[in-house]
Amino acid sequence: SGRFFKIANFAKPDILFVADQLSIDLSAFDFNNYRRNTLGRHRQLIRQALGFSPFGGAYKVMVQKEALHLVERQVHPERVFWALCAFMRAHRIEVPTYHALCETISQGVRDSEQRLDHIIEQSITEDQIVNLNELFEKLPPDASGRSIHQLAKLKSAQELLQLGIIRHNLDLLKDLKRRYHIILPLLTRLNLSEEMIEYYAEYVLRAEIFQVKRRIRKYL
């Protein structure tokens, strides 16, 4: 696995295997007296014997850079997690605790979104702001008196072969195409991967309008 485990998580079959390999009586193992400094020294000896480096210093920075690289191309945390584990094993870097690895990924997400925020802040135009803000505006009430947001309307496409619904879907696609061309220069500057675009699109499709609107990064 490329990582160390807590003493409480040592597996009995592993202990029996090591004892057998070293011809040591199992009664000689007393983990209650396994001191922290001894544990640290043993881990260092194991890393040296296997050619692994500890998760720290320049190696931690290397992992952080790879986490940022993966986040900006994949986004989905589970995929990033396993890809990062594979990266560390390939570069013979000790895999840290689950918490430390998750924090590394979370920092990568924060760094990535801050970079995108900066690009948006520096590049977005008034026309693009108006175009995006329109998505959160309510449309005039329909015949039933019901009023929905523009974004909700764009999400209302249906997969039915009825003439009225086909016309409705075409109108939505024309509106979406118009909006797309307005924000295309900004999208080009952001240079988002297909995976990242899909991630944000899935969020918008699942989320309620108020959830998208109150996001700090609603334009993203």
C-alpha positions as CSV (number, residue, x, y, z in Angstrom):
1,S,0.0,0.0,0.0
2,G,3.0,2.3,0.4
3,R,1.9,3.6,3.8
4,F,2.3,2.8,7.5
5,F,-0.6,1.9,9.8
6,K,-1.3,2.6,13.4
7,I,-0.4,-0.1,15.9
8,A,-4.0,-0.7,16.7
9,N,-4.6,-1.5,13.1
10,F,-1.8,-4.1,12.8
11,A,-3.4,-7.3,11.3
12,K,-2.8,-10.5,13.2
13,P,-1.9,-12.5,10.0
14,D,0.8,-9.9,9.2
15,I,2.2,-10.2,12.7
16,L,2.3,-14.0,12.5
17,F,4.0,-13.8,9.1
18,V,6.8,-11.4,10.2
19,A,7.3,-13.5,13.4
20,D,7.7,-16.6,11.3
21,Q,10.1,-15.0,8.8
22,L,12.3,-13.7,11.5
23,S,12.0,-16.8,13.7
24,I,10.8,-14.7,16.6
25,D,8.5,-16.1,19.3
26,L,5.1,-14.2,19.1
27,S,5.3,-13.6,22.9
28,A,8.3,-11.3,22.2
29,F,5.9,-8.8,20.6
30,D,4.7,-6.3,23.2
31,F,3.1,-3.4,21.4
32,N,2.1,-1.8,24.7
33,N,5.8,-0.8,25.2
34,Y,6.3,0.2,21.6
35,R,7.5,3.7,22.2
36,R,6.9,6.5,19.7
37,N,10.5,7.3,19.1
38,T,11.2,3.6,18.5
39,L,8.3,3.5,16.1
40,G,9.7,6.5,14.2
41,R,13.1,5.0,14.0
42,H,11.7,1.7,12.7
43,R,9.7,3.5,10.0
44,Q,12.8,5.3,8.9
45,L,14.7,2.1,8.6
46,I,11.9,0.5,6.6
47,R,11.8,3.4,4.2
48,Q,15.5,3.3,3.7
49,A,15.5,-0.5,3.1
50,L,12.6,-0.1,0.5
51,G,13.9,3.1,-1.1
52,F,11.0,5.2,-0.1
53,S,11.0,8.9,0.9
54,P,8.9,10.4,3.7
55,F,5.9,12.5,3.0
56,G,7.4,15.9,3.8
57,G,9.6,18.7,2.5
58,A,10.3,18.7,-1.2
59,Y,8.4,15.4,-1.6
60,K,5.3,16.9,-0.1
61,V,5.5,19.9,-2.4
62,M,5.8,17.4,-5.4
63,V,2.6,15.7,-4.3
64,Q,0.8,19.0,-3.8
65,K,1.7,20.0,-7.4
66,E,0.5,16.7,-8.7
67,A,-2.8,17.1,-6.7
68,L,-3.3,20.5,-8.3
69,H,-2.6,19.0,-11.7
70,L,-5.1,16.2,-11.2
71,V,-7.8,18.5,-9.7
72,E,-7.6,20.8,-12.8
73,R,-8.2,17.9,-15.1
74,Q,-10.4,15.4,-13.2
75,V,-12.1,17.2,-10.3
76,H,-13.9,14.2,-9.0
77,P,-12.3,13.7,-5.5
78,E,-12.4,9.9,-5.5
79,R,-10.6,9.7,-8.9
80,V,-8.0,12.3,-7.7
81,F,-7.5,10.4,-4.5
82,W,-6.6,7.1,-6.1
83,A,-4.6,8.7,-8.9
84,L,-2.5,10.6,-6.2
85,C,-1.9,7.3,-4.3
86,A,-0.6,5.7,-7.6
87,F,1.6,8.7,-8.2
88,M,3.2,8.5,-4.8
89,R,3.8,4.7,-5.1
90,A,5.3,5.2,-8.6
91,H,7.7,7.9,-7.2
92,R,8.4,5.8,-4.0
93,I,6.9,8.4,-1.6
94,E,5.3,7.3,1.6
95,V,1.5,7.5,1.4
96,P,0.4,9.7,4.3
97,T,-2.8,9.3,6.4
98,Y,-6.2,9.6,4.8
99,H,-6.7,13.0,6.5
100,A,-3.4,14.4,5.3
101,L,-4.1,13.2,1.7
102,C,-7.6,14.6,1.7
103,E,-6.3,18.0,3.0
104,T,-3.7,18.0,0.2
105,I,-6.5,17.4,-2.4
106,S,-8.7,20.0,-0.7
107,Q,-5.9,22.5,-0.9
108,G,-5.5,21.7,-4.6
109,V,-9.2,22.4,-5.2
110,R,-8.9,25.7,-3.3
111,D,-5.8,26.7,-5.3
112,S,-7.5,25.8,-8.6
113,E,-10.7,27.7,-7.9
114,Q,-8.7,30.8,-6.7
115,R,-6.8,30.7,-10.0
116,L,-10.1,30.5,-11.9
117,D,-11.6,33.3,-9.8
118,H,-8.7,35.5,-10.7
119,I,-9.1,34.9,-14.4
120,I,-12.8,35.6,-14.2
121,E,-12.2,38.8,-12.2
122,Q,-9.6,40.0,-14.7
123,S,-11.4,38.9,-17.9
124,I,-15.2,39.0,-17.5
125,T,-17.0,41.7,-19.5
126,E,-20.1,43.6,-18.7
127,D,-22.0,41.7,-21.4
128,Q,-21.0,38.4,-19.9
129,I,-22.0,39.5,-16.4
130,V,-25.4,40.6,-17.7
131,N,-25.8,37.3,-19.6
132,L,-25.0,35.2,-16.6
133,N,-27.1,37.3,-14.2
134,E,-30.1,36.9,-16.5
135,L,-30.1,33.2,-15.6
136,F,-31.1,34.0,-12.1
137,E,-34.0,36.4,-13.1
138,K,-37.6,35.2,-13.1
139,L,-39.5,35.1,-16.3
140,P,-43.0,36.6,-16.7
141,P,-45.7,34.3,-15.4
142,D,-47.1,31.7,-17.8
143,A,-50.8,31.1,-18.4
144,S,-51.1,29.3,-15.0
145,G,-49.5,32.2,-13.2
146,R,-46.4,30.2,-12.5
147,S,-43.1,32.1,-12.8
148,I,-39.7,30.3,-13.1
149,H,-36.1,31.4,-13.4
150,Q,-34.3,31.6,-16.8
151,L,-31.9,28.9,-15.6
152,A,-34.7,26.6,-14.6
153,K,-36.2,27.1,-18.1
154,L,-32.9,26.0,-19.7
155,K,-33.0,22.9,-17.6
156,S,-36.5,22.0,-18.6
157,A,-35.7,20.2,-21.9
158,Q,-37.6,16.9,-22.3
159,E,-36.8,13.8,-24.3
160,L,-40.2,13.3,-25.9
161,L,-41.1,13.1,-29.6
162,Q,-44.0,15.5,-29.5
163,L,-44.1,18.5,-31.9
164,G,-44.7,21.0,-29.2
165,I,-41.9,19.7,-27.0
166,I,-39.5,19.5,-29.9
167,R,-40.2,23.2,-30.7
168,H,-39.7,24.0,-27.0
169,N,-36.4,22.2,-26.9
170,L,-35.2,24.0,-30.1
171,D,-36.0,27.3,-28.6
172,L,-34.0,26.4,-25.5
173,L,-31.0,25.3,-27.6
174,K,-31.1,28.5,-29.6
175,D,-31.1,30.6,-26.4
176,L,-28.3,28.4,-25.0
177,K,-26.2,28.8,-28.2
178,R,-26.6,32.6,-28.0
179,R,-25.4,32.7,-24.4
180,Y,-22.6,30.3,-25.1
181,H,-21.1,32.5,-27.8
182,I,-21.3,35.5,-25.4
183,I,-19.2,33.7,-22.8
184,L,-17.0,31.7,-25.2
185,P,-14.0,34.2,-24.9
186,L,-14.1,33.8,-21.1
187,L,-14.4,30.0,-21.4
188,T,-11.3,30.0,-23.7
189,R,-9.3,32.0,-21.1
190,L,-10.4,29.6,-18.3
191,N,-9.2,26.6,-20.4
192,L,-11.3,24.1,-18.5
193,S,-10.9,20.4,-19.1
194,E,-13.9,18.4,-20.3
195,E,-14.0,16.6,-17.0
196,M,-14.2,19.9,-15.1
197,I,-16.9,21.3,-17.4
198,E,-18.9,18.1,-16.9
199,Y,-18.4,18.4,-13.1
200,Y,-19.8,22.0,-13.0
201,A,-22.6,21.1,-15.4
202,E,-23.7,18.2,-13.3
203,Y,-23.8,20.4,-10.2
204,V,-26.0,23.0,-12.0
205,L,-28.4,20.3,-13.2
206,R,-28.8,18.8,-9.7
207,A,-28.8,22.0,-7.6
208,E,-31.7,24.3,-6.9
209,I,-31.6,27.8,-8.3
210,F,-31.0,29.4,-4.9
211,Q,-28.0,27.0,-4.3
212,V,-26.3,28.1,-7.5
213,K,-27.2,31.8,-7.0
214,R,-25.8,32.0,-3.4
215,R,-22.5,30.3,-4.4
216,I,-19.5,32.6,-4.0
217,R,-18.3,31.3,-7.4
218,K,-21.7,31.5,-9.1
219,Y,-20.2,32.6,-12.4
220,L,-17.9,29.7,-12.4
